[in-house]
Amino acid sequence: MKTKRPVRRLLYPLLAALLAASCAPITPVKRVGMVTQLRPEKIAEYKKLHAGSNPGVRDLLTKYHMRNFSIYLQQIDGKWYEFGYYEYTGDNFEADMATMAKEPRNIEWLKQCDPMRKPLRGSKGWTMMNRVYYNP
């Protein structure tokens, strides 16, 4: 019976920590989809700017809780569109986006990217899409 006490001394704190961690509030993931048109004469430049060798603002995306950021290009009826998707894992989306918008490197990045885009009617940049389905 002497072996039970050392096990209890190790096991009980571990179980208490696991229980506490499982009860901690989980911030829900905000999934964001967006679309904009891309100027056809800028596609090669846009792809080069977003190539894996260009770090751009990737660290800022992480800093402001944006994960799995993906951009897709698709030609529809002779026009080029880019579709973006990311998951926001922070707890104050509006504040994080406002702070990121003031980052000097982000401002410079957008000075390069924005002229390549042709926003959809009624928009100044990316148009946010409404999610209609999600399969976890």
C-alpha positions in Angstrom: 0.0 0.0 0.0 3.0 2.4 0.3 3.1 2.8 -3.5 -0.3 4.4 -3.6 0.7 7.6 -1.8 3.5 8.6 -4.2 1.2 7.9 -7.1 -1.5 10.0 -5.5 0.9 12.9 -4.9 1.8 12.9 -8.6 -1.6 12.0 -10.0 -3.8 14.4 -8.1 -2.0 17.6 -9.1 -1.9 16.4 -12.7 -5.6 15.6 -12.7 -6.4 19.0 -11.1 -4.4 20.8 -13.8 -6.1 18.9 -16.6 -9.5 19.6 -15.1 -8.7 23.3 -14.8 -7.5 23.4 -18.4 -10.6 21.7 -19.7 -12.8 24.2 -17.9 -10.9 27.3 -19.2 -13.0 29.4 -21.6 -12.2 28.7 -25.3 -12.3 31.7 -27.6 -14.3 30.7 -30.7 -12.6 30.9 -34.0 -14.0 33.5 -36.4 -13.8 32.3 -39.9 -13.5 35.1 -42.5 -14.1 34.8 -46.2 -13.6 37.7 -48.6 -13.5 38.5 -52.3 -12.2 41.2 -54.6 -11.4 41.5 -58.3 -7.8 41.5 -59.5 -6.5 43.5 -62.4 -5.5 41.0 -65.1 -2.3 42.9 -66.0 -1.2 42.6 -62.3 -1.6 38.8 -61.8 2.1 37.9 -62.3 3.3 40.7 -60.1 0.7 39.8 -57.5 1.8 36.1 -57.5 5.4 37.2 -57.1 4.6 39.5 -54.2 2.8 36.6 -52.4 5.4 33.9 -53.2 6.8 31.8 -50.4 10.1 33.6 -50.6 8.6 37.0 -49.8 7.9 37.3 -46.0 5.8 40.4 -46.5 3.5 40.8 -43.5 3.2 37.1 -42.6 4.4 37.7 -39.0 1.9 40.5 -38.6 -0.9 38.1 -39.5 0.3 35.8 -36.7 0.8 38.7 -34.3 -2.9 39.7 -34.8 -4.3 36.2 -34.4 -4.9 35.4 -38.1 -4.3 31.7 -38.9 -4.7 29.6 -42.1 -4.7 32.7 -44.3 -5.2 31.6 -47.8 -5.8 33.4 -51.1 -7.2 31.8 -54.2 -7.3 33.2 -57.8 -10.1 32.3 -60.2 -11.1 33.6 -63.6 -14.8 34.0 -64.0 -16.3 35.3 -67.3 -13.0 36.8 -68.3 -12.4 38.6 -65.0 -10.0 37.6 -62.3 -11.1 37.3 -58.7 -9.2 36.6 -55.6 -10.9 34.8 -52.7 -9.3 35.1 -49.3 -9.9 33.0 -46.1 -8.5 33.1 -42.6 -9.3 32.1 -39.1 -9.2 34.8 -36.4 -8.3 33.3 -33.0 -8.0 36.4 -30.9 -10.7 37.9 -28.6 -11.1 41.4 -30.0 -11.4 41.3 -33.8 -12.1 45.0 -34.4 -9.3 46.2 -32.1 -6.8 43.8 -33.6 -7.7 44.8 -37.2 -7.5 48.5 -36.3 -4.1 48.1 -34.7 -2.8 46.0 -37.5 -4.0 48.7 -40.0 -1.6 51.2 -38.3 1.5 48.9 -38.6 4.0 50.7 -40.9 4.8 47.4 -42.8 1.2 46.7 -43.3 0.6 50.2 -44.7 3.5 49.7 -47.1 2.2 46.2 -48.1 -1.2 47.6 -48.9 0.4 50.4 -51.0 1.8 47.6 -53.2 -1.3 45.3 -53.2 -4.2 47.7 -53.4 -3.5 49.1 -56.8 -3.5 45.6 -58.2 -7.1 45.1 -57.0 -10.3 46.3 -58.5 -12.8 46.3 -55.6 -16.3 45.1 -56.2 -19.0 47.8 -56.6 -19.7 49.5 -53.3 -16.5 48.4 -51.7 -13.1 50.0 -51.1 -11.1 46.8 -50.9 -11.9 43.2 -50.0 -15.6 42.5 -49.7 -16.5 40.3 -46.7 -18.5 37.2 -47.7 -21.3 35.7 -45.6 -20.7 32.1 -44.5 -23.7 29.9 -45.3 -22.2 26.5 -44.3 -19.5 25.1 -42.1 -18.6 21.5 -41.5 -16.4 21.1 -38.4 
